[in-house]
Amino acid sequence: MVHWADYMAEKIIRERGDKEEYVVESGITPSGYVHIGNFREFFTAYIVGHALRDRGKKVRHIHMWDDYDRFRKVPKNVPQEWREHLTKPVREVPDPWGCHDSYAEHFIEKFEEEVKRLGIEADFLYASELYKSGEYANEIRLALEKRDDIKAVLDKYRERAKQPPLEDDWQPVMIYCPKCRKEAKFVSWDGGWKVKYRCEHCGSEGETDIREGNVKLRWRVDWPMRWAHFRVDFEPAGKDHLAAGSSYDTGKEISEKVFGWKAPMTLMYEFVGIKGQKGKMSGSKGNVILLSDLYEVLEPGIIRFIYAKARPNKELKIDLGLGLLNLYDEFDKVERIYFGLEHAKNPEEEEELKRTYELSMPKVPERLIAQAPFRFLVTLVQMPHLDEEGIIRVLKEQGHVPENLSEEDIERIRLRIRLAKNWVEKYAPENVKFSLLEEVPELELRPEIREAMRELADWIEANAFTVDELNNAIFDVAKKRGIPSKEWFKALYNLFIGKDRGPRLAPFLASLDKEFVVKRLRLEA
C-alpha cells in the first residue's frame, strides 16, 4: 500500500513533467482564528511537498495569506463598533485586542508560530504586500483587457447553475479607495494603467494607478492569476471550491485562457471537526479549536500523525475525550513498528505505517525515545503524592520505561506528564477523574470482603512484587472466598477513591505508598 502523499507526488511528476522545481500552494484568508480545519489545507500541501522532496525534487511551498481581502463581517467576539471598518482590507483593519498592528496580523502571527512548532517551513507570502508593491500589476491589466473572456467563462458556469449572468458593467477587479480605504465603485479604465473610481463612503473620486496597489482582482480571477504568477503545480482545495462550477472549475479555464498556465493538480480535502461538536468550525464565528489547543494535550508528532494517516477526502473528527487515549496507544504502536519492535498484520500495512510515521515526525529520531504510556500517566498525574520525579520512578519500577534514561527520554516523559495533566483538567470525562481519599471511608462491607482485604494487606506487607503478581494476589484472595470480581473491585475502589470504578487497580495500588495501602486495606486511620 502506497501512502496517499507518495501517490500524489508520483502523479505530479508524471503529469507535470520532470521539473527543476515544483511549487505547491496553500492559502487562507485571516478573517478570524486559523483553526485545525484550515490547517488541513496547509498540511496537505506540505506533506505532498515532503513526498516530492523525498524523491530528490526541489520544492517551494507557498502559503498565501489573503490579507488583502475585504473585511466582510464583524465576528461575534469582536466589538460591533468594528462595523465602521467593513470593506477595508483585513490587513488594514485595527486589531480589536490591541496587541498587533492589524486585525489580520493578530491571526497570522499565531498560526505561523504554531506551524513552526510542528517543524514545518513554508514561504509565507502576503497578498497585501504583493498588490501594493505592484507585483501583480501586469496581470491586473491583462485581466482588464480580457474582461470579456473572463466574464464569458463565469457566465457559462452561472448558466449551468441556472443563475442569471453577471451584470453588464461587471469588472474583474475591485478598488480600495485611496483615501478611506473602503471599497469604492469602478467607473472606467483608460486602457493603460489608470482606473477611475468613486467612493460612496467618503465621497472622494478620481483615478488610481494599477501599479499603486489600490486595484485588486476579484477572488475568482485572483486565484487562477496566482497559479500562473507563481507557476503552481499542486494546490489542495476544500470540497466547496471543487464542487461543479465552483472556483476551481472557473479558475482552471481562466488560468489557461487568460493567463496561459495549465491549472495545478488538486486534491479535495474534507472538513475537520471535533467529535461531539455540531456544525462546521468558523474562524469568524469563534467556534474553533486551534493548533495551540491541540498542543496542550498532544505531542507535535501526534498532531501531524492525525493528518498524515487520514486520507484527505475523508472527514476527520478529532476526539479530545477518551478517544485521545486510543490515539496515543495507536501512535506508540506505529512508532514501535517503525523501529522494528513490533509488527503489523502484513508487510504492506507495515510499510504504509512506517511511511506514515516518517511523514509525521518533525525529525525522525535515531532510536525509539522512551514511551511513557499516556493512559497510565492519566492515573499517575492524579496521585497527590507523586511529583514528576515520583512519576518517573513509578514508570521505571513498573517497567514502562528503561532504568537508564537519556536526557532526550526524560524530556519526552516530562512533556507527556504535562500533556496528561492538561488533558485531565480540560477534557477528561468525570469517570476518569478521581482523587485519593485522605480518610478511611465508612463502608458497609460483608465479613468475607473485610477478610480478603486483610489477607491482601498481609501479602503486600510481606512481599516485594511486580504489578502482575499484585494483580494475581488481588484476584486470588477474592476467588478463595467466592467474592464476585465486580463486588470486590467496587469495594476496593470505594475504599481508595470513593467511586465504584477507577483506574486499572494493580498498577494504581502499586503506584501508592506501600504502608498507606496496607493501612487502608486494614481500615486503619
N, C-alpha and C positions, 0 to 999 in steps of 0.2 A: 504493500500500500504506500502510495506516494503522498507526502504531506501536501495539502492544498496550495501552500505558498510556493513549493517547488514546482508543482504542476503549472501554476500561473507563470512562474519565471520562465519555464521551458517554452510555454506558449508565446510569451512576449518575444523571446529571442527568435522563435520560428517565424512569427508573423511580422515583426518589425524589422527583422534582419539583424545581422551582426553589426553592432554599432560601437563606436569608441566610448560613448556614454549614454546611459539610459536615464530618462527623467521620470520619476514618479511624483505624483502630486496629491496633496490633501488640502482642504480649505474649510475654514469656519468663519462665520460672522460673529464677532464678540459682542453680541447684543445682550448677553446675560452670562451666567456662570457656564463654563465649558465643562460638561459633565461626562460621565462614563459612557454615555451613548455616543457623544461626539468623538470620544477617544477611539471608538471602533474604526471610524474612517481613517484617522491618523495612523493607528496601529496596523491596519490592513495595508496601507501604502508602505509603511515602514518594513513590515515583515516580507512583503514581496520584494522590496529593495534588498533586504537582507539575503533572500534566496538568490537574487541576481548576483550579489557580491560574492556569495559562496561559490558561484560559477566563474569567478575571476573577472567579473564585469565591473566597470566603473559606474557608480550610480549617484545621481543627485536627487535627494528627497526635498522637494519644495513644499513648505507648508505656508499657504497663503492666508494671511489674516485679512478678511474682507472688512477692514475697519473704515472703508470709505462708503459703506452702505448707509442708507438713511436710518435715523433713529425713528422707528415706526410706531412704537407704543411704549407707554410707561409701565414697567413691570410692577407687580404687587408690592415688592419690597423696596421700591423707590418712591420718594415723596411725589405727590401729584403735581407739585409746582414744576416738576421737570417737563410738564406738558409744553412749557414755553420753548423747549429745545427740540420739539418734534420736527422732523425732516432735515435736521442738520446731519452731517456725517457723524457716525458714532464716535469717531476719533476726536471730534471737536466738542462733544457734549461734556460738561464738567462732571467730575467724579462725585456722586452724591455722598460718598463716605469720606471724602476729603483726603484720601491717602495716596492718590495717584494724580497724574496730570490730566487724565481724561477718563471718561466712563469706559471706553474700550480698553484702555491700558490696565484698568483695575482687574479685568478678567484675563487679559492676555498674559500679564506677568505671572499670575498664579498658575496658569496652565503650563507655561514654559518651564517654571520651576518644578512642577510635578513631573513633567516628562523627563527632565534631566535626571531625577532620582531613579528613573527606570533604565538609565544608561542608554537613552535614545538621543541621537543627534539629528537635527534636521536644519535645513536652510529656511529660517523663518523670514518671510517677506511680508511687507505691509502695503496694502493697496493704496492707502493714503499717500505714502511716500512715492510710490511708483507713478501715480497720477500727477502729483504735484511737481515731480521732477521732470515731467514731460516725456517719460519713457514710453508711454502708450500713445503719444500724440499722432504718430503716423497711422496707427491702427484706428484711432478715433476718426481721423479724416477719411480714411478708406471706408469705414462703416457709413459715414455720411454720404460718400459718393455712391456706395452700393445700397443705399437705404431701400430702394425699391425691391432689390433682390432679397434683402433680409425680410422685408415685410411680406413678400410673396411666400417665403418659406414658413413664416409664422402663421400666416393666414391659411395656408394649406392644412396645417395641423389643427387650426381652430375650426376649420370647416368639417374636418373629420370628427371632431369632438362636438359637432353641432353647436358651435359658438359663433357669434357674429364676428365679422372681420375687424381688424384694428381700425381705429378712426383714420380718416384720410390724412389728418395732419400729424399722425404718429411719427415719432423720430426714435432712432436707436440710441439716443443719448438723453441724459437729464443734466440740468445745470444747477450748481450751487451758487447762490447769489454772492458776489464778491464782497458785499457789504455786511449783510446779516447772517450769511452762511446757510440760510434755509433754501429749500428747493424753489427755484424760480421757473417761470414759463419760458419755453423755447419760442423765439419769434422768427428768426431766419438765420441761414448760413450763407456766407458770401462766396462759397466755392473754394475758399482758401483756408486761412487759419482763424478767421473771426466768426463768432456766433453772437447774434443779438439776443438779449433776454429782457424779461420784465418780471420784477419781483412783486408779488401781491402781498407779501408780508411787511416789507419796509418801504414799498413804493418806488424803489430805485429801478432805473432801466438803463440800458447801454449795451456795450459789447465786450466780450471777453475773448482772449486768445486761447485757442485749444491747448497751446503749449504751457499755459499758466496753471493748468490743473483744475479749473472750475467745471470743466465739462467731463462727465463720466458716462461710460457705456452702461446701458441697462443690463440687468442680470443675464438675460438670455443671449446677449451679444458679448458681454464681458467674459463669460465662461469660455466659449469657443475661441475668443480672441487670445485669452491666456494660454490655451493649449498650443496655439500657433506660435505665440511670442516666446514661450519657454520650451517649445518643441517637446511637449509632454507625450510619453509613451503609455503611461498607465495611471489611471485615477479611479479609485473605488467611489461608489455613489450609493446613497440610500434608495430604497425602492420607490420613494416619491419622485426622485429625479429620473428614475429609469422606467417609470410607467409609460405606456404607449402615448406618444405625443407630448411627453414632458420635456424638460430642459435638455436632457441628453440627446433625445431624438432630433430636436430642432438644432441643438448645438452641433451635432455631427454634420448636418448639411451646411450650416453657416461656416463652420471651421474649414470645410473643404471648398465650398463655392466662393466664399468671400475672402478667407484668409490663407487659402492654399495649403492647409495642413491636414493630413489624414487624422481624424479624431482618435484620441488614445483608446486603448483597450480598457475595459472596465470590469468591475466585479460588484455585483449587488450585495450590500450588507443589510442585514435585518436589524431591527431595533434592539437595544439593550434595556433591560428593566431590572428592578429589584423584586425578588419573589415576595408576593403578598401586597405589592404596591399596585394600585389600579391606575390605568391611564399612562400616556406617554410622558416621559420626562421632558421638561421645557425649561431652558435657562432663563427665559423671561418670566415664566410663572414662578420660578423659585423652588419647584418640587423636584429637586435634583440630588443625586449622590455624586460627589466629586472624587477624583483620584485620591485626593488628600483624605477623604473619608475611608477609602479602602486601605490607605497606608496605616491607618490606626489599628487595623486588625490583620493585615496580610503582608507577608514579605514581598518585596518588589518582583522577585521571580515568579511568585504565585499569581500576582496580578497579570503579568504577561502571559502566564500559563493559561489563565481563564480564556483569554482572547486567542492565543495560538492554537489551542486544541479544538476550538469550536469553528466549524465551517461558517464563513461569513453569512451565507444565505439562510442560516438557522437562527431563529430568535434566541437571544441569550438572556437568561434570567439568573441573576447573581443572588445567591441565598446567603444572607448575613446572619441567619438564625442557625439552627442545628446543622443545616447543610454545610456550613463553613467547616465543621469538624471533619465531615466526609471529604471536603476539598483538600484539607491538609493531608489526610490519610492517602488520598489519590496521588497528590503531588509527591509525597515522600516515597510512595511505591515506585512511581515513574523515575524518580531520582536514583533509587536503588537499582532499578533495571538498567539505567544509563551506565552505572558504574559496575555492572555485572554481578551484583549481589543478589539479584532476584531475576526471574524470567517471566515474560508474558506468555499468553496461551500458545502463540505460534510465532515463527520468525518474522512474518510480515508485520504483525501487530507490534512486535518488539522494535523493529526498525522505525516504524512510524512514531512510536512513543519516544524513542531515543532522539529522533529528529525534533519532535515537539519540545523536548527538554532543552535541546541545543538552542532552538529559536526563542525559548522562554527566558533563558538566563542572560542578564545584562553582561555577565562574563562567566563562562563555564569554568567552575573550579577544577583544579588538577586532581582532586580526590573528593570523596564524599565527606562533607563537613557534617559534624555531629548533628543528628536529627533528634531534637527533644520532642517527643510525641505531644502535639498540641492538645489532644483530648485529655491527656493526663495533666498537662500544665494547667488546664482549666480547673482541675481539682486542687492542685498544689497552690495556686495563687490565692485560693480562698482559705488557706490554712493560716491563722493569725500568727502562729509561732515560727513560720518559715519566711526568712528574707531571701534575697536572690541566692546568697551563698548556701543557705539551707536547702533551697530547691535543687541547686546543682548537686549538693551532697546526696539528696534522696535519689536523683536521677542516676547517679553513679552506683549507689547501693543497690538499686533495683535493676541495674544492668541496661538502662535505656541509652546511656552514653558511655564512652570508654573512660577508664580510670585516668589515663593521661590525656589531658585536653590541651590543644594548642590555643593560642590567642584567638585565632580565627573561629575555632569551635566555641569558645566561651562567648565571643561576641555574638555569634548566631543564637546561642542558647539565651543570652540576656535579651536579645531582640524579641525572641519568641515569648519570653516571660512577660515583657511589656505588652506585646500584642494580645496575649491571653488575658491579662488584667483588663485591658481596654474592652475586649470582647465581652467579658463577664459584666462589666459596668454598663455597656451600651446596648448589647444585642442578645445576651444570653436569656433564654426563657426562664421563667421562675422555677421550673422543675429541675434546672441545672444548678441554680444558686443554692448555697447553704451557708450556715455559719455554725461553728463548733459551740455546743452548749457548755457554758462555764460551770454551771451547777448540775448535779445529778438530778435528772427529771423524775417526777413521781409517775411511775408506770405501773399499770396492773399487769403483772407477769405471772403466768402459772408456774408452779414449782419446777417442772421439767426445764423450762426456759432459764430460770434462775440457776439451776444446777448446771446446765450446759454453759452458761456464762462463766460460772466459777471454774469449771474444768478448762475452758478456753483460756481464762486468765492464768491458771496454773501452768498451762502448756507454754504460753507466751513468755512467762517469767523464767521458766526453766531452760528455754531453748534459744539458740541463735538459728535463724531460719531465713529461707528465701520466701518471696511472695507466693510462689506455687505451693510451698509447704504450708504456709499460713492458710492459704485458700483451702487446702485439703483438711486441715485441722478444723476450720470453721464448719465445713460440711460434716466431718466425722462426728463431732460432739452432738450435733443435731440429729443425725441419722441414727446414732446409738439409742436415742430416746424417742425416736419416731416423730420428731417435730417436723412438720411440713416446712420446706425451704422458704415459702412465701411468708409464713408466720414468723419464722426465725429471723429472716433478714429484716422484716418490718420492725421487730423488736430491737435489733441492733442499730438500725438507722435512727429510730426514735431515741435510743439511749445516747447517741453521739451528736445527732444534728436536729432532733425533734421533728423529723419528717418520715413518711412511710417509705420513701425511696431516696436514693442518693448515688454518689459515685461508686465505681467498682470497689467492693468492700475490702478485699485483701490488700490491694495497693494503697488504699486510703488509710487503713489501720496501720500498715507498715510505715507510712509516712509520719505517723504521730509519735510522740514521745512514748517509749515503751512503758515507763512507770505510770504515765497518765492512763494508757489503755488498760493496764492491769487493774488499777484502782477503780476505773469507771465500770469495768466488767464485774467487779466485786461490789458495785453500787456503794463505794466508799466516797465520801465527800473529799 
